[in-house]
Amino acid sequence: MARGVLWLCVSVVAVVVAWVSVVVQASATQGAITVDTGGYQGVVVAISDSLSQDNCSHYVDNIKAIFGDASSFLFKATGERVFFSDVTIAVPHSWPCPGESITTDTIDHNWQTAHVRVGPSHALFTDIPWTQQPGGCGDPGDFIYLTHNFVLTNTITTGRKGKTLVHEWAKFRWGAFEEYGHVGDPTYPTVYRSDAVFRPNYCTDVDIPGSCSCSEDCSAEGEEEDCIFTPGLSADDNTTITSSLLAAPFIDSVVTFCDQSTHNNATTTKHNILCDQRSTWEVISQHSDLQGSSGVDMVEVTLKTVRATAPRTTTVFLVEYTDVMGNVSSRWEYLRDFLLQYILSEAPAGSRVGVIIFNHECRNASKLYELDGGTAERNELAQYIPYERPTSPETKDIQTAIETGVEILGETGGSLVLLTANLEEYNTTGQDLVGAASGSPVWPILYPSDPDVTTQVFQDLADISTTTSLLTVPDKTGTYPNGEQYQSTGNYVLLADSLRQATHSDVSMIASATGTSDASDSVELTLSVQNSTDYDGGFMIEILHSILGHSVTTDVTGPTKPTGAVDEETNVVYSFSHIQDGDYVVTVEANFSGFPVVARAGGVMRTADLVVDVWAPRGMEDLSFEPGVAPHFFATVETSDGRRVVNANVKAELRRTDEDGNPEPVTVVMRDGGVAGDVTGSDGVYTGVVAAYEPGVTVEVSVTANDNNGLARAVGQPHRAPVSPDDGQACCGSQLDLSGLQQDELSPFSVSSAPGIRGRLTGDPPGDFPPGRVTDLRSRISGWEVTLTFTAPGARLDQEKASHYEVVFKTPGEVSSQRNITAQDVGTEVSASMDLPDCDKVYTITVVAVDDNSLRGKDSNPVQEIVSCSYTPPSTPLLKGEIAGIVVGCILGVLLIILIVYLCLNSDHLNDLWVWKVLTCRCCCKTKKDDNRLYNPPSPDSPRHIDVVP
C-alpha cells in the first residue's frame, strides 16, 4: 500500500491511545543502587507534588541532614562496611524552589519510582516512617516512606531520625524484618511466654523494662495476644541496652544489630518467624553489599538536587540492520512492519519519535519528529525504515548507535528502544554501552534471542533506569509445506507486545485466535469480544501473518464495521469507531496453503476508576528459584485517587512465550491474607507464587481483579512502619487492623493489568517444592485441652491440598510428641482440639504440613501453653430441675432411713405390721384355709412357750 494512504486509522487509534492512565508504580527497582568502596550510590529521594512547594528548601535541607546522620550511623552499625555516598533528591517538576541549586540530570527521577519517598501523613500510621516490604526474608523491599512531618519537625517519637532511617534501610535493602511484637496480634504479640511469665517480645540483649496490661509482674495469665507490654522509655532504664536496631531504634543506647551472641531466638517476632530464628546480622551480613567491604574509609555523603522527570513520551528506536535480521524469511519484515504500524497509527498524538538504522555505522538517523494529528510527519518518519531485508554480511556497533540516540534525545530526555539480535555474544571490547547511554533509559529488545547466549551486557543497559526492563523474543522458526523456514508468528506476537511495552502503549488485547490455512488457501478465525463497556474510545483488530511475495486478501465482519485499515506486507490493522460485544470473524486468503495467521482484537481499557500494578522484588526479569523457594510476584489494585483496594478477588494467568499459538495458561491465586506466601494481611499487596515452569522460561503475566461479590473495599494505603509506643498503629504484624479507617464499597468491577508484562524465570531447577507454611497458628487452653486454629497450607507451596498436618509438642528435656490433623483445602480455617501431653510443663506447639510424598514444610510460628497439675475442673451451676431432684432424693432418703429404723424396732412381730404387709404384698392376698395336717400357730391369746403356767 502506498505511504500516502497509510493514515486511514491514525485518527481513530490516536483517540484510543489518548486515554492514557497514570499507573503508579508500587515498587522501586533497586538495580540503580550500587556499592563502590562501601559507599551506596544511586539512591533517589523524591518529594511528592502534593506537599507545599513553599517548604522546598526546608525539605531539601532536612533530607540532607537526615542522610548525613544516617550515613555515619550506618557505617558504625555495620562495622565500618557501608555508608551513603551519593544521594539524589528529586523535587517536583513544577516547583520553583528559589535559592536551591538544582542540577540537570537526564536519568528518570520521579516520586513513583524513587527509593525513598517523602509524602503526606499516612491514614493508618500517621507520621511514622515505614517500608513497603511484601517479600520474604532477604528479599528487598519496594520503597521507604517518610512523611512531611517526620522530615520537617521533631515531634515524631521514633528516636533519632538518622537511626530510624537505618532501621528502615535494613528492611528495604537487606530484607530483614522488625524484631518487636504488635498489640493484639495472635502471631506476633507484644509478649511471649517463658516458663510462668510473659517477657517483652523484643529482640534485645537486655530485657526492656516496662509493664504488662495482664498483671503487675507480667505473670503468664491468659493468652499472649491479650496481654499488652508497654516499654519503659526512660533513658536511665535503658542505658544498658545496645541491640537491636530492628527492635528498639527509639532507645538512645541501641546502636547495633543483634548477632548470634545477643540474638534471642525464643521471641515470636516477625523476623524470627520468617527468617528461621536467625539474627538480623546473620541475614544482613549475607547480602552482597557487605561482602568484602570491611575496613573501608567513609566519605561525606554527596547530595544533589534535581527536578523530577516531567511527563513525556519521547522515544528513539535503534534498529539493527545486518544480515542476521534478513537470513530467515519474515524476520526483518515483522520488525519493519510493526515499526511502521506504530509510527503510522499507534503512536499517540503529541509524542516525539526518532529512528536510527545501524550496522557497523549509523545508516539512517532521523531527527525527533513531533507526531501530531496530521499525516505528513508520520509518513516522513516512516521513510527512514528500509523496506528491503538486509542481506550483506555486516557487523554492528551498538555503542555508536546509542551515542547517536542520546544526541537525538538532547536535553529534553526520553527513552531509547534498542532492537537487536542476540544469537551470538556481542563483543564489547573497547565499548562502554552504559557510559554511552549517559543515563538515558534503554529498553533492550533482543529479537531474536538464543537462550544459551548471555544477555548480561543488555541487562546492564536495562538497569540504568528503574522504569525499563530487558525484553527477549526467543528465536523460533516454522516451516512451510514447501520446506522453507520462516520466523514463527508466535515471535511476531512477542515482538509486537515487547514494542508496545517499551513505548508504554495502552492497547490491551481483548481476544486472540490462531489458525493455519487449509486446502482452499484460506483461514477463518473468530474473535469473541465480551465486556466491551470496559473499553474506551476506538477499537482495533490486527492480523499478523508470514506471507511474503503472494497476494493476500483480508476481511473482517462483526457487530460493528471497520472504518479504515492500514495494510503492510505482514500485517493488517482494521480500526473501528466503537466496540460491541459479539463475534468478529476474520478471513485471510492467499494463493497457497499451510500459512499461519494470528488475529487479535485490541482496545484501551476504561481508566477512570481502578489500576492494577504488577512487580517483583528484583524485577519481573528476575523471578528467581531458590532451594525450596519459588519466585513471588505482587500486585495492587488502586483507585484513581491512590487508595488501595482490599478483599478483592485477584488472579494471575501465566503463559509461556516460547510456544506458538495460544498455550494453556497457569492460573495463580494472589492472596492478601497474611498466609500462603503473603507476608502481611490486608495491606493491599496481593502475593502470587510461581510454582510451575522451569528456570529459563519467559512468561507473559496478566493479572485480573474483581470486586469479590461485593466484598472489596477501598481504604487508605496501609503499609509497614516501625514501632512507636505513643503514636498510631505499629506496622506490620500478621494482619493490618483497618477497623479505624473508612472503607468504601465499590461498584462491581473487573480490571486487568497493563498488556505486555513478562517475567523471566531464573535460578536453579527447583525440584520438588515442599508444602506451604502455617504462619497464623493460634491457641486457646481450657483445662488440659488446647484448641489450635490456623489457615490451611497446601502441598507444593500451597498450590495443592496437603496430606495431613503434624502437631508437635516440645518441652525441654523430653522427646517431642506428635499428633496428626486431617488436611483441608488451602485457605480454609482449621480448628482442632487435643489434650496437652503433661501438666506443669510449658509446651511449645508447632504445626507442619506434610504432602503425599512425606515431604514436610517449615515449622509454623510457635505457640506456648501450660496446664497446672493441681487443675480441677470448675464446678458447674445446677439447673432448677437438678436442684428439685436432689431435694426430693434427700426427702426420700430420710423417709427410707426412718422406715428401716421402725422395722428394726418391730422385728419380732413384722407380720402384724401393715407396713411390712405392704412391703411383702400380703395386704392384697387372701388367707388360706387351715390344714390340720399343718402346724397352726397359736392364737395371740394363747400362752407362748416362754410363758409361765400356774
Secondary structure, DSSP 8 states (H G I E B T S, - for coil): --GGGTTTTHHHHHHHHHS------S---GGG-EEETTEEE-EEEEE-TTS-GGGHHHHHHHHHHHHHHHHHHHHHHTTS--EE-EEEEEE-TT---TT--EE---S---GGG-SEEEES-BTTTBT--EEE--S-TT---SEEEEEHHHHH-S---SS-HHHHHHHHHHHHHH-----B--TT-SSS-SEEEETTEEEE-B--SS---EEESS-TT-B--S-GGG--EEE---TTTTTT--B-TTT-TTSTT--B---TTT--TTS--HHHHHTTT--HHHHHHTSGGGTT-TT------EEEEEE------EEEEEEE-SGGGTSSBTHHHHHHHHHHHIIIIIS-TTEEEEEEEESSSEEEE---EEE-SSSHHHHHHHTTS-SS---S-----HHHHHHHHHHHHGGG--EEEEEEEESS----TT--HHHHHTT--EEEEEEEE-TTS--HHHHHHHTTSTT---EEEE--EEE-TTS-EEE-HHHHHHHHHHHHHHTT--EEEEEEEEEE--TTSEEEEEEEE--GGGEEEEEEEEEEE---SS-EEEEEESSS---EEEE-SSEEEEEES---SEEEEEEEEESSS--EEEEEEEEEE--SSEEEEEE-TT-TT-EEEBTTB--EEEEEEEETTS-EEES-EEEEEEEESSSSS----EEEEEB-SS-TT-SSBTSS-EEEE--SS-TT-EEEEEEEEE-TTTT-EEE---------SSSS----SSB---TTS--EE----EEEB-TT-EEEEEES---S---------EEEEETTEEEEEEE--EHHHHTEE-SEEEEEEE-TTS--EEEEEE---TTSEEEEEEE-SSSSS-EEEEEEEE-TT--B------EEE---TT---------HHHHHHHHHHHHHHHHHHHHHHHHHHTGGGGGG-HHHHHHTTGGGS------TTS-----TTS--TTS---
